[in-house]
Amino acid sequence: MIEYLKALLFGIVEGITEWLPVSSTGHMILLDEFIHLTVSTDAAVNAEFYNLFEVVIQLGAILAVIVMYFGKLNPFARLKSADEKKATWSLWGKVVFALIPSMVLGVLLDDWLDAHLYTPTVVALALVVYGVVFLFLEKLRPKGALVEDTAQIPLRTALLIGLFQCLAMIPGTSRSGSTILGAMLLGLSRPAAAEFSFFLAIPTMAGASALRGLKFVKFTLENGVSFPTSAWLVLLVATAAAFFVSLAAIKFLTDFVKKHSFAPFGVYRIALGVLLLIYFAATKQAAVVPIA
């Protein structure tokens, strides 16, 4: 029961932070620092399961986007005219085109990123640095939006937004934050930038889940590992929680960006990052101080 409650908490955090520009990966890493999921007594097996867990529960968040925007994203809707269906296919083409940079870099750098950057200290630093960047970029963005709807996004702009998404490979950056602010700098309105960021998340996160899933299958086959039913139930609980919470988080952000800037999120990131740097510095120092 304790592991199910932990999974519920992880799912809630994923559902909130995946869409707000505060870094879901960063918050998940930090949460794991204090609350560990335990599905096996073998540390290596448990670690491999968590690597799968933190990526797969994003599928719940993806499903929330699909449900909320199904009408706009479905090119086969009977009520759509031929022109509307063509526009929907065009939108998907731009999403796929924007995916290219992160797809290439993700395949090339995935193992290196896991080995070198997925640490609490890197997350804390990224929270602070990109919090400052968010505040700075808010002042640089164009005053008048050139693109008010995702259907109007030029192909070149879609590719550039995809490049901004690559910044989120550094844990603690925020995929939604980097893509939304990048899109706004390129002339998109806040609502259009947020919407395109949501759509871009679908193949991005699905691809990340598939890549992690293949690594997990390889690990289980090479080591002859099997997981109890309770482990998969833990994953299911977290994924379901991420889905339902994401519905509320997406609705909140789409309403928020119509009237407000990202400044409050930038301040939050800086404050949280500084507190974490202090915490990790203090705990590291305490760990090396001999006990009398």
ABEGO torsion letter per residue (X at the ends): XAAAAAAAAAAAAAAAAAABBAEAAAAAAAAAAABBBBABABAAAAAAAAAAAAAAAAAAAAAAAAAAAAAAABAABAABBAAAAAAAAAAAAAAAAAAAAAAAAAAAAAAAAAAAABBAAAAAAAAAAAAAAAAAAAAABBABBABABAAABBAAAAAAAAAAAAAAABBGAEAAAAAAAAAAAAGBBAAAAAAAAAAAAAAAAAAAAAAAAAAAAAAAAAAGBBBBAAAAAAAAAAAAAAAAAAAAAAAAAAAAAAABBAAAAAAAAAAAAAAAAAAAAAAAAAAABBBX
